[in-house]
Amino acid sequence: MKLIWENEIKDFSGKYYILKRQTPTLRPFLSGHTHDYAELFYIERGSCTHEVNKKEYEATKGDILFIKPDTVQHCIKNYSKNISLLQILFQKESFSYIGNRYVSTVWRSLWNLNNGESKYHFDPMHQLWFENNFNRLLISEHSLFEIDKFLLNLIGLIQDSHKNTSIRTNDHWMVRALKDVQEPEVFRLGVKGFVSLCNRSPEHVGREVKKRTNQTITDIINQARMAWASYMLIYSDADILDISAGCGLSSVGYFYKLFSEYFNQSPCKYRKSLRDQSEVQKKESYITLMDKIPELGVYK
């Protein structure tokens, strides 16, 4: 089976990128296939086996995978029930344009690694960056410029991570804390919960986190809260009051304010904008559902 770009953009005028979230309920995972466009996909939740040319590679949350146009046959299999993928599809011309205009050995190496090994793993801090910015693009008004900016920032993050690997290895306590703060039992406790993970004084933790991430501990905690709130709004029926409390926020008014700052709309509108699409997809047969895939994406 080969997927063709023109079929992906059916009934849409934009022909540069497609952004979408994929879960088993939104779209069944295809069996082995190729495509004439480039694809990168990020594991937002869960884990899976990525089969490429009959070889299997494990992928889990925080992994981002790169598939060049007209190269391999691949598919997702053995996936966990809660799996969620964030995908960006490029028409072949867009893929070539970025590679030629912004010459980057790191970027090219990511696409040129052999088959399923073409994978990069984001640390917890950059996982939050990717998820929050991708979700903003997915559900809000945007321009081609904003998508290009997102991709260039992505290149920059990966390049910087290669340069700073030796520095990062000295900050194991921070990397561990940035990962663990994504858990509700931690971010519900706020700054105190984050500091308790570090086994260092609050002053030292605050100073080093600001130095390494250019963010305050509160900024990082709120990112974790909003990432969790986003997931709960889409994939659960929990009341917004309960989600606010689950974030560790006693003021629902502050929860609404914070959520709107991150996603440019209220939690109610956010839930409706994605939940309605999901419910429509569930009612369709497999063929009809495949035809309606573009409705889940952003086209520019």
BAROMI-514251 format. One record per residue (C-alpha): residue number from 1; x, y, z; residue in three letters. Coordinates in nm, 4 decimals, decimal comma. Each point is the difference from the previous one (the first is absolute). Layout:
N
<r k="NUM" px="X" py="Y" pz="Z" r="ala"/>
...
//
This chain:
300
<r k="1" px="0,0000" py="0,0000" pz="0,0000" r="met"/>
<r k="2" px="0,1311" py="0,3427" pz="-0,0949" r="lys"/>
<r k="3" px="-0,1487" py="0,3244" pz="0,1332" r="leu"/>
<r k="4" px="-0,0011" py="0,2981" pz="-0,2346" r="ile"/>
<r k="5" px="0,0258" py="0,3624" pz="0,1076" r="trp"/>
<r k="6" px="-0,2806" py="0,1159" pz="-0,2283" r="glu"/>
<r k="7" px="-0,2393" py="-0,2398" pz="0,1721" r="asn"/>
<r k="8" px="0,1019" py="0,1268" pz="0,3442" r="glu"/>
<r k="9" px="-0,0884" py="0,3595" pz="-0,0930" r="ile"/>
<r k="10" px="-0,3207" py="-0,0842" pz="-0,1809" r="lys"/>
<r k="11" px="-0,2459" py="0,2939" pz="0,0047" r="asp"/>
<r k="12" px="0,2582" py="0,2334" pz="0,1567" r="phe"/>
<r k="13" px="0,1827" py="0,2795" pz="-0,1777" r="ser"/>
<r k="14" px="0,3109" py="0,0030" pz="0,2189" r="gly"/>
<r k="15" px="0,2770" py="-0,2316" pz="-0,1108" r="lys"/>
<r k="16" px="0,2924" py="0,0531" pz="0,2365" r="tyr"/>
<r k="17" px="-0,0472" py="-0,1882" pz="0,3296" r="tyr"/>
<r k="18" px="-0,2586" py="-0,2090" pz="0,1807" r="ile"/>
<r k="19" px="-0,0049" py="-0,0080" pz="0,3802" r="leu"/>
<r k="20" px="-0,2150" py="-0,2493" pz="0,1858" r="lys"/>
<r k="21" px="-0,0353" py="-0,2156" pz="0,3076" r="arg"/>
<r k="22" px="-0,0536" py="-0,3724" pz="-0,0484" r="gln"/>
<r k="23" px="-0,1408" py="-0,2522" pz="0,2459" r="thr"/>
<r k="24" px="-0,1659" py="-0,3368" pz="-0,0673" r="pro"/>
<r k="25" px="-0,3445" py="0,1611" pz="0,0474" r="thr"/>
<r k="26" px="0,0680" py="0,2928" pz="-0,2326" r="leu"/>
<r k="27" px="0,1514" py="-0,2076" pz="-0,2778" r="arg"/>
<r k="28" px="0,0842" py="-0,3713" pz="-0,0206" r="pro"/>
<r k="29" px="0,3710" py="-0,0601" pz="-0,0445" r="phe"/>
<r k="30" px="0,0870" py="-0,1141" pz="-0,3516" r="leu"/>
<r k="31" px="0,1793" py="-0,3216" pz="-0,0835" r="ser"/>
<r k="32" px="0,3354" py="0,0237" pz="-0,1780" r="gly"/>
<r k="33" px="0,0051" py="0,2935" pz="-0,2416" r="his"/>
<r k="34" px="0,2205" py="0,2530" pz="-0,1773" r="thr"/>
<r k="35" px="-0,0726" py="0,3605" pz="-0,0989" r="his"/>
<r k="36" px="0,1265" py="0,2594" pz="-0,2415" r="asp"/>
<r k="37" px="0,0277" py="0,2670" pz="0,2725" r="tyr"/>
<r k="38" px="0,2175" py="0,0419" pz="0,3068" r="ala"/>
<r k="39" px="-0,1348" py="-0,0731" pz="0,3467" r="glu"/>
<r k="40" px="0,1200" py="0,0629" pz="0,3505" r="leu"/>
<r k="41" px="-0,1996" py="-0,1260" pz="0,2929" r="phe"/>
<r k="42" px="0,0410" py="0,0472" pz="0,3728" r="tyr"/>
<r k="43" px="-0,1190" py="-0,2418" pz="0,2698" r="ile"/>
<r k="44" px="-0,2151" py="0,2171" pz="0,2251" r="glu"/>
<r k="45" px="-0,1322" py="-0,2826" pz="0,2131" r="arg"/>
<r k="46" px="0,0590" py="-0,3724" pz="0,0306" r="gly"/>
<r k="47" px="0,2354" py="-0,2224" pz="-0,1961" r="ser"/>
<r k="48" px="0,0089" py="-0,2120" pz="-0,3140" r="cys"/>
<r k="49" px="0,2093" py="-0,2116" pz="-0,2332" r="thr"/>
<r k="50" px="0,1023" py="0,1773" pz="-0,3195" r="his"/>
<r k="51" px="0,0430" py="-0,2590" pz="-0,2731" r="glu"/>
<r k="52" px="0,2196" py="0,1135" pz="-0,2884" r="val"/>
<r k="53" px="0,0787" py="-0,2290" pz="-0,2924" r="asn"/>
<r k="54" px="-0,0843" py="-0,3081" pz="0,2111" r="lys"/>
<r k="55" px="0,2227" py="0,1124" pz="0,2900" r="lys"/>
<r k="56" px="-0,1446" py="0,1086" pz="0,3344" r="glu"/>
<r k="57" px="0,1076" py="0,2928" pz="0,2187" r="tyr"/>
<r k="58" px="-0,1482" py="0,1006" pz="0,3336" r="glu"/>
<r k="59" px="-0,1246" py="0,3577" pz="0,0449" r="ala"/>
<r k="60" px="-0,1365" py="0,1701" pz="0,3089" r="thr"/>
<r k="61" px="-0,1123" py="0,3401" pz="0,1306" r="lys"/>
<r k="62" px="0,2380" py="0,2763" pz="-0,0996" r="gly"/>
<r k="63" px="0,1310" py="-0,1752" pz="-0,3127" r="asp"/>
<r k="64" px="-0,0243" py="0,1846" pz="-0,3303" r="ile"/>
<r k="65" px="0,0393" py="-0,2038" pz="-0,3189" r="leu"/>
<r k="66" px="0,0867" py="0,1121" pz="-0,3530" r="phe"/>
<r k="67" px="-0,1150" py="-0,1632" pz="-0,3248" r="ile"/>
<r k="68" px="0,1358" py="0,1309" pz="-0,3305" r="lys"/>
<r k="69" px="-0,2150" py="0,0027" pz="-0,3164" r="pro"/>
<r k="70" px="-0,0018" py="-0,3150" pz="-0,2133" r="asp"/>
<r k="71" px="0,2365" py="-0,1909" pz="0,2270" r="thr"/>
<r k="72" px="-0,1368" py="-0,2692" pz="0,2301" r="val"/>
<r k="73" px="-0,3048" py="-0,2096" pz="0,0713" r="gln"/>
<r k="74" px="-0,1021" py="0,0530" pz="0,3595" r="his"/>
<r k="75" px="-0,2862" py="-0,0385" pz="0,2466" r="cys"/>
<r k="76" px="-0,0904" py="0,0382" pz="0,3675" r="ile"/>
<r k="77" px="-0,0780" py="-0,3231" pz="0,1875" r="lys"/>
<r k="78" px="-0,0134" py="-0,1424" pz="0,3550" r="asn"/>
<r k="79" px="-0,1095" py="0,3414" pz="0,1240" r="tyr"/>
<r k="80" px="-0,1264" py="0,0783" pz="0,3484" r="ser"/>
<r k="81" px="-0,3680" py="0,0878" pz="0,0430" r="lys"/>
<r k="82" px="0,0772" py="0,3596" pz="0,0956" r="asn"/>
<r k="83" px="0,2304" py="0,0711" pz="-0,2948" r="ile"/>
<r k="84" px="-0,0160" py="0,3442" pz="-0,1573" r="ser"/>
<r k="85" px="0,2179" py="0,1209" pz="-0,2894" r="leu"/>
<r k="86" px="0,0605" py="0,3571" pz="-0,1123" r="leu"/>
<r k="87" px="0,0725" py="0,0035" pz="-0,3737" r="gln"/>
<r k="88" px="0,1359" py="0,2477" pz="-0,2511" r="ile"/>
<r k="89" px="-0,0203" py="-0,0952" pz="-0,3666" r="leu"/>
<r k="90" px="0,2016" py="0,1915" pz="-0,2637" r="phe"/>
<r k="91" px="-0,0551" py="0,0029" pz="-0,3697" r="gln"/>
<r k="92" px="0,3222" py="-0,1018" pz="-0,1725" r="lys"/>
<r k="93" px="0,0731" py="0,3558" pz="-0,1170" r="glu"/>
<r k="94" px="-0,0324" py="0,1446" pz="0,3519" r="ser"/>
<r k="95" px="0,2260" py="-0,2692" pz="0,1393" r="phe"/>
<r k="96" px="0,2680" py="0,0760" pz="-0,2601" r="ser"/>
<r k="97" px="-0,0354" py="0,3763" pz="0,0446" r="tyr"/>
<r k="98" px="0,0699" py="-0,0117" pz="0,3731" r="ile"/>
<r k="99" px="0,2944" py="-0,2338" pz="-0,0435" r="gly"/>
<r k="100" px="0,1586" py="0,2124" pz="-0,2727" r="asn"/>
<r k="101" px="-0,0670" py="0,3459" pz="0,1412" r="arg"/>
<r k="102" px="0,0934" py="-0,0689" pz="0,3633" r="tyr"/>
<r k="103" px="0,2975" py="-0,2271" pz="-0,0463" r="val"/>
<r k="104" px="0,0341" py="-0,1984" pz="0,3224" r="ser"/>
<r k="105" px="0,2094" py="-0,3131" pz="0,0345" r="thr"/>
<r k="106" px="-0,1976" py="-0,1017" pz="0,3089" r="val"/>
<r k="107" px="-0,3336" py="0,0411" pz="-0,1788" r="trp"/>
<r k="108" px="0,1169" py="-0,1986" pz="-0,3005" r="arg"/>
<r k="109" px="0,1504" py="-0,2714" pz="0,2168" r="ser"/>
<r k="110" px="-0,3340" py="-0,0514" pz="0,1741" r="leu"/>
<r k="111" px="-0,1690" py="-0,0743" pz="-0,3310" r="trp"/>
<r k="112" px="0,2924" py="-0,2039" pz="-0,1317" r="asn"/>
<r k="113" px="0,0420" py="-0,2478" pz="0,2838" r="leu"/>
<r k="114" px="-0,0758" py="-0,3550" pz="-0,1007" r="asn"/>
<r k="115" px="-0,3664" py="-0,0876" pz="0,0045" r="asn"/>
<r k="116" px="-0,1593" py="-0,0228" pz="0,3466" r="gly"/>
<r k="117" px="0,3133" py="0,1265" pz="0,1672" r="glu"/>
<r k="118" px="-0,0867" py="0,3421" pz="-0,1408" r="ser"/>
<r k="119" px="-0,1171" py="0,1108" pz="0,3419" r="lys"/>
<r k="120" px="0,0771" py="0,2710" pz="0,2529" r="tyr"/>
<r k="121" px="-0,1067" py="0,0108" pz="0,3641" r="his"/>
<r k="122" px="-0,1008" py="0,3291" pz="0,1630" r="phe"/>
<r k="123" px="0,0862" py="0,0598" pz="0,3629" r="asp"/>
<r k="124" px="-0,2961" py="0,0869" pz="0,2279" r="pro"/>
<r k="125" px="0,0435" py="0,3761" pz="-0,0379" r="met"/>
<r k="126" px="-0,0068" py="-0,0191" pz="-0,3797" r="his"/>
<r k="127" px="-0,2907" py="-0,2453" pz="0,0046" r="gln"/>
<r k="128" px="-0,2068" py="0,2711" pz="0,1661" r="leu"/>
<r k="129" px="0,1210" py="0,2564" pz="-0,2529" r="trp"/>
<r k="130" px="-0,0949" py="-0,2205" pz="-0,2965" r="phe"/>
<r k="131" px="-0,3410" py="-0,1019" pz="0,1345" r="glu"/>
<r k="132" px="-0,1111" py="0,3477" pz="0,1074" r="asn"/>
<r k="133" px="0,1076" py="0,1700" pz="-0,3226" r="asn"/>
<r k="134" px="-0,1370" py="-0,2752" pz="-0,2243" r="phe"/>
<r k="135" px="-0,3376" py="0,0136" pz="0,1741" r="asn"/>
<r k="136" px="-0,0161" py="0,3765" pz="-0,0429" r="arg"/>
<r k="137" px="0,0565" py="-0,0402" pz="-0,3737" r="leu"/>
<r k="138" px="-0,2477" py="-0,2850" pz="-0,0254" r="leu"/>
<r k="139" px="-0,3015" py="0,1766" pz="0,1488" r="ile"/>
<r k="140" px="0,0528" py="0,3730" pz="-0,0496" r="ser"/>
<r k="141" px="0,0237" py="0,2489" pz="-0,2831" r="glu"/>
<r k="142" px="0,3477" py="0,0019" pz="-0,1435" r="his"/>
<r k="143" px="0,2060" py="0,0839" pz="-0,3053" r="ser"/>
<r k="144" px="0,2492" py="-0,1822" pz="-0,2149" r="leu"/>
<r k="145" px="0,2622" py="0,2174" pz="0,1688" r="phe"/>
<r k="146" px="-0,0916" py="-0,1452" pz="0,3405" r="glu"/>
<r k="147" px="0,0345" py="-0,3574" pz="-0,1228" r="ile"/>
<r k="148" px="0,3370" py="0,0791" pz="-0,1617" r="asp"/>
<r k="149" px="0,1111" py="0,1659" pz="0,3232" r="lys"/>
<r k="150" px="-0,1018" py="-0,3064" pz="0,1983" r="phe"/>
<r k="151" px="0,2016" py="-0,2290" pz="-0,2289" r="leu"/>
<r k="152" px="0,3061" py="0,2258" pz="0,0088" r="leu"/>
<r k="153" px="-0,0171" py="0,0148" pz="0,3794" r="asn"/>
<r k="154" px="-0,0227" py="-0,3793" pz="-0,0022" r="leu"/>
<r k="155" px="0,3192" py="-0,0180" pz="-0,2061" r="ile"/>
<r k="156" px="0,1663" py="0,2457" pz="0,2378" r="gly"/>
<r k="157" px="-0,0957" py="-0,1999" pz="0,3097" r="leu"/>
<r k="158" px="0,1422" py="-0,3208" pz="-0,1430" r="ile"/>
<r k="159" px="0,3204" py="0,1748" pz="-0,1096" r="gln"/>
<r k="160" px="0,0415" py="0,1648" pz="0,3413" r="asp"/>
<r k="161" px="-0,0560" py="-0,3304" pz="0,1765" r="ser"/>
<r k="162" px="0,2886" py="-0,1502" pz="-0,1962" r="his"/>
<r k="163" px="0,2240" py="0,2914" pz="0,0996" r="lys"/>
<r k="164" px="-0,0993" py="-0,0116" pz="0,3658" r="asn"/>
<r k="165" px="0,0097" py="-0,3751" pz="0,0612" r="thr"/>
<r k="166" px="0,3105" py="0,0260" pz="0,2219" r="ser"/>
<r k="167" px="-0,1646" py="0,2687" pz="0,2097" r="ile"/>
<r k="168" px="-0,3256" py="-0,1872" pz="0,0347" r="arg"/>
<r k="169" px="0,1669" py="-0,3106" pz="0,1379" r="thr"/>
<r k="170" px="0,0961" py="0,2002" pz="0,3091" r="asn"/>
<r k="171" px="-0,3637" py="0,0867" pz="0,0722" r="asp"/>
<r k="172" px="-0,1500" py="-0,3431" pz="0,0620" r="his"/>
<r k="173" px="-0,2005" py="0,1246" pz="0,2963" r="trp"/>
<r k="174" px="-0,1615" py="0,2698" pz="-0,2142" r="met"/>
<r k="175" px="-0,0754" py="-0,2293" pz="-0,2933" r="val"/>
<r k="176" px="-0,1616" py="-0,2460" pz="0,2401" r="arg"/>
<r k="177" px="-0,2048" py="0,2759" pz="0,1661" r="ala"/>
<r k="178" px="-0,1129" py="0,1409" pz="-0,3364" r="leu"/>
<r k="179" px="-0,1236" py="-0,3478" pz="-0,0926" r="lys"/>
<r k="180" px="-0,1674" py="-0,0807" pz="0,3310" r="asp"/>
<r k="181" px="-0,1747" py="0,3393" pz="0,0238" r="val"/>
<r k="182" px="-0,2251" py="-0,1146" pz="-0,2855" r="gln"/>
<r k="183" px="-0,1718" py="-0,2373" pz="0,2440" r="glu"/>
<r k="184" px="-0,3190" py="0,1380" pz="0,1632" r="pro"/>
<r k="185" px="0,1064" py="-0,0975" pz="0,3507" r="glu"/>
<r k="186" px="0,3014" py="0,2293" pz="-0,0426" r="val"/>
<r k="187" px="-0,1313" py="0,3072" pz="-0,1839" r="phe"/>
<r k="188" px="-0,3059" py="0,0138" pz="0,2280" r="arg"/>
<r k="189" px="0,2397" py="0,0960" pz="0,2799" r="leu"/>
<r k="190" px="0,1377" py="0,2961" pz="-0,1942" r="gly"/>
<r k="191" px="0,3513" py="0,1335" pz="0,0586" r="val"/>
<r k="192" px="0,0313" py="-0,2007" pz="0,3201" r="lys"/>
<r k="193" px="-0,0632" py="-0,3229" pz="-0,1895" r="gly"/>
<r k="194" px="0,2660" py="0,0793" pz="-0,2617" r="phe"/>
<r k="195" px="0,2624" py="0,0988" pz="0,2577" r="val"/>
<r k="196" px="-0,0644" py="-0,3192" pz="0,1987" r="ser"/>
<r k="197" px="0,1194" py="-0,1998" pz="-0,3029" r="leu"/>
<r k="198" px="0,3370" py="0,1733" pz="-0,0144" r="cys"/>
<r k="199" px="0,1541" py="-0,0587" pz="0,3433" r="asn"/>
<r k="200" px="0,1394" py="0,3539" pz="-0,0092" r="arg"/>
<r k="201" px="-0,0917" py="0,3311" pz="0,1565" r="ser"/>
<r k="202" px="-0,2934" py="0,1910" pz="-0,1576" r="pro"/>
<r k="203" px="0,2325" py="0,2913" pz="-0,0778" r="glu"/>
<r k="204" px="0,2503" py="-0,2202" pz="-0,1823" r="his"/>
<r k="205" px="-0,2718" py="-0,1835" pz="-0,1938" r="val"/>
<r k="206" px="-0,1685" py="0,3244" pz="-0,1048" r="gly"/>
<r k="207" px="0,3284" py="0,1544" pz="-0,1100" r="arg"/>
<r k="208" px="0,1197" py="-0,3023" pz="-0,1998" r="glu"/>
<r k="209" px="-0,3368" py="-0,0643" pz="-0,1651" r="val"/>
<r k="210" px="-0,0161" py="0,3627" pz="-0,1130" r="lys"/>
<r k="211" px="0,3570" py="-0,0172" pz="-0,1293" r="lys"/>
<r k="212" px="-0,0511" py="-0,3250" pz="-0,1926" r="arg"/>
<r k="213" px="-0,3530" py="0,0503" pz="-0,1319" r="thr"/>
<r k="214" px="-0,0515" py="0,3774" pz="0,0080" r="asn"/>
<r k="215" px="-0,3243" py="-0,0761" pz="0,1839" r="gln"/>
<r k="216" px="-0,1093" py="0,0152" pz="0,3616" r="thr"/>
<r k="217" px="-0,1062" py="-0,3111" pz="0,1898" r="ile"/>
<r k="218" px="-0,3557" py="0,1347" pz="-0,0083" r="thr"/>
<r k="219" px="0,0172" py="0,0295" pz="-0,3804" r="asp"/>
<r k="220" px="0,1064" py="-0,3641" pz="-0,0286" r="ile"/>
<r k="221" px="-0,2669" py="-0,1213" pz="0,2417" r="ile"/>
<r k="222" px="-0,2695" py="0,1915" pz="-0,1873" r="asn"/>
<r k="223" px="0,1163" py="-0,1547" pz="-0,3292" r="gln"/>
<r k="224" px="-0,0384" py="-0,3459" pz="0,1546" r="ala"/>
<r k="225" px="-0,3425" py="0,0948" pz="0,1376" r="arg"/>
<r k="226" px="-0,1225" py="0,1274" pz="-0,3349" r="met"/>
<r k="227" px="0,1345" py="-0,3008" pz="-0,1930" r="ala"/>
<r k="228" px="-0,1898" py="-0,2285" pz="0,2389" r="trp"/>
<r k="229" px="-0,3128" py="0,2180" pz="-0,0116" r="ala"/>
<r k="230" px="0,0080" py="-0,0062" pz="-0,3806" r="ser"/>
<r k="231" px="0,0130" py="-0,3789" pz="-0,0014" r="tyr"/>
<r k="232" px="-0,2813" py="-0,0300" pz="0,2556" r="met"/>
<r k="233" px="-0,2248" py="0,2402" pz="-0,1898" r="leu"/>
<r k="234" px="0,0373" py="-0,2001" pz="-0,3212" r="ile"/>
<r k="235" px="0,0030" py="-0,3582" pz="0,1249" r="tyr"/>
<r k="236" px="-0,2117" py="0,0032" pz="0,3164" r="ser"/>
<r k="237" px="-0,3459" py="0,1122" pz="0,1096" r="asp"/>
<r k="238" px="0,1327" py="0,1562" pz="0,3200" r="ala"/>
<r k="239" px="-0,1675" py="0,3229" pz="0,1076" r="asp"/>
<r k="240" px="0,2108" py="0,3138" pz="-0,0497" r="ile"/>
<r k="241" px="-0,0231" py="0,0675" pz="0,3737" r="leu"/>
<r k="242" px="0,1544" py="-0,3421" pz="0,0673" r="asp"/>
<r k="243" px="0,2704" py="0,0539" pz="-0,2628" r="ile"/>
<r k="244" px="0,0873" py="0,3327" pz="0,1604" r="ser"/>
<r k="245" px="0,0288" py="-0,1698" pz="0,3398" r="ala"/>
<r k="246" px="0,2013" py="-0,2804" pz="-0,1610" r="gly"/>
<r k="247" px="0,2481" py="0,2624" pz="-0,1159" r="cys"/>
<r k="248" px="0,0427" py="0,1137" pz="0,3600" r="gly"/>
<r k="249" px="-0,1860" py="0,3270" pz="-0,0630" r="leu"/>
<r k="250" px="-0,2701" py="0,0883" pz="0,2511" r="ser"/>
<r k="251" px="-0,1203" py="0,2996" pz="-0,2035" r="ser"/>
<r k="252" px="-0,1964" py="-0,0989" pz="-0,3101" r="val"/>
<r k="253" px="0,0250" py="0,3610" pz="-0,1168" r="gly"/>
<r k="254" px="0,3795" py="-0,0201" pz="0,0045" r="tyr"/>
<r k="255" px="-0,0132" py="-0,3353" pz="-0,1814" r="phe"/>
<r k="256" px="-0,2077" py="0,1598" pz="-0,2793" r="tyr"/>
<r k="257" px="0,2396" py="0,2956" pz="-0,0185" r="lys"/>
<r k="258" px="0,3090" py="-0,2226" pz="-0,0141" r="leu"/>
<r k="259" px="-0,1515" py="-0,2377" pz="-0,2548" r="phe"/>
<r k="260" px="-0,1023" py="0,2870" pz="-0,2273" r="ser"/>
<r k="261" px="0,3540" py="0,1390" pz="0,0117" r="glu"/>
<r k="262" px="0,1381" py="-0,3326" pz="-0,1233" r="tyr"/>
<r k="263" px="-0,2635" py="-0,0983" pz="-0,2562" r="phe"/>
<r k="264" px="-0,1625" py="0,3312" pz="-0,0983" r="asn"/>
<r k="265" px="-0,3479" py="-0,1216" pz="0,0901" r="gln"/>
<r k="266" px="-0,1997" py="-0,1155" pz="0,3001" r="ser"/>
<r k="267" px="0,0093" py="-0,3630" pz="0,1207" r="pro"/>
<r k="268" px="-0,3640" py="-0,0415" pz="-0,1123" r="cys"/>
<r k="269" px="0,0686" py="0,1138" pz="-0,3564" r="lys"/>
<r k="270" px="0,3198" py="-0,2045" pz="-0,0116" r="tyr"/>
<r k="271" px="-0,1857" py="-0,3171" pz="0,1008" r="arg"/>
<r k="272" px="-0,2817" py="0,0639" pz="-0,2463" r="lys"/>
<r k="273" px="0,2328" py="0,0815" pz="-0,2906" r="ser"/>
<r k="274" px="0,1693" py="-0,3420" pz="0,0232" r="leu"/>
<r k="275" px="-0,2701" py="-0,2138" pz="0,1607" r="arg"/>
<r k="276" px="-0,2530" py="0,0716" pz="-0,2767" r="asp"/>
<r k="277" px="0,2467" py="-0,1053" pz="-0,2652" r="gln"/>
<r k="278" px="0,0795" py="-0,3191" pz="0,1880" r="ser"/>
<r k="279" px="-0,3638" py="-0,0970" pz="0,0370" r="glu"/>
<r k="280" px="-0,0660" py="0,0536" pz="-0,3695" r="val"/>
<r k="281" px="0,2895" py="-0,2254" pz="-0,0886" r="gln"/>
<r k="282" px="-0,1230" py="-0,2788" pz="0,2277" r="lys"/>
<r k="283" px="-0,3308" py="-0,0181" pz="-0,1867" r="lys"/>
<r k="284" px="0,1539" py="-0,0485" pz="-0,3414" r="glu"/>
<r k="285" px="0,0990" py="-0,3226" pz="-0,1696" r="ser"/>
<r k="286" px="0,3692" py="-0,0631" pz="-0,0621" r="tyr"/>
<r k="287" px="-0,0061" py="0,1204" pz="-0,3610" r="ile"/>
<r k="288" px="-0,2011" py="0,3112" pz="0,0761" r="thr"/>
<r k="289" px="0,2205" py="0,0664" pz="0,2985" r="leu"/>
<r k="290" px="0,3096" py="-0,0157" pz="-0,2186" r="met"/>
<r k="291" px="-0,1557" py="0,2536" pz="-0,2374" r="asp"/>
<r k="292" px="-0,0671" py="0,2353" pz="0,2892" r="lys"/>
<r k="293" px="0,3499" py="-0,0099" pz="0,1480" r="ile"/>
<r k="294" px="0,0786" py="0,3558" pz="-0,1243" r="pro"/>
<r k="295" px="-0,2703" py="0,1375" pz="0,2312" r="glu"/>
<r k="296" px="0,2280" py="-0,0823" pz="0,2925" r="leu"/>
<r k="297" px="0,2914" py="0,1987" pz="-0,1380" r="gly"/>
<r k="298" px="0,1255" py="0,3517" pz="-0,0535" r="val"/>
<r k="299" px="0,0679" py="0,0992" pz="-0,3588" r="tyr"/>
<r k="300" px="0,2311" py="0,2805" pz="-0,1102" r="lys"/>
//
